[in-house]
Amino acid sequence: ISLESNALTGTLPPEIGNLGKLEELTLSSNKMKGRIPKEIGKMISLKTLVLKGNNFSGYLPPEIIELKNMEWMYLSSNNFNGNIPEGFGDLPQFKYLNLSNNKFSGSIPYQLGNLDKLQYLNLSQNQLTGHIPSELGNLNIYRLNLAFNQLSGSIPEELGDLTKLVHLNLKSNQITGKIPVSISNLKRLKKLELQNNQ
């Protein structure tokens, strides 16, 4: 189902969970609001979930980690809050995860380092704190964007293992220390953004 840019209003009904064979749900650039219902966990065939550019809010329901076939999740530009679910690290088909421009808080789950098929990770423009998990160095991603958060500590040496990376954006955080020498291993890197840190 693709219903983007239709000025849709209202909430996502719990009955959405009855669509157990649906593979794509795209509702981006509408005027929808409210929470994602827990029944979304019943949509076990879902591979693509695109809700960007709405007014959805609240915590992501714990049941969202039941979507074991999820490949693309694009929830940017809403008002989601709370922690990023640790269980996202157990969704083995994830290729693209964009949670940018929300109000997520807490630390980045180290379990995201388990996602060996992940190619794109964007957690920018949230309220994330703590260190950058060294486990992210296990990924095979092309783009990593953690900008405009409140991340602290140093840049992990392990990020130098992201040899497919073409864009690394860590700007506008509270990162301290030296740039690790391992960054020189990133032979494909085209853009490195570290400005406005400490």
Secondary structure, 3 states (H helix, E strand, C coil): CECCCCCCCCCCCHHHHHCCCCCEEECCCCCCEECCCHHHHHCCCCCEEECCCCEEEECCCHHHHHCCCCCEEECCCCEEEECCCHHHHHCCCCCEEECCCCEEEECCCHHHHHCCCCCEEECCCCEEEECCCHHHHHCCCCEEECCCCEEEECCCHHHHHCCCCCEEECCCCEECCCCCHHHHHCCCCCEEECCCCC
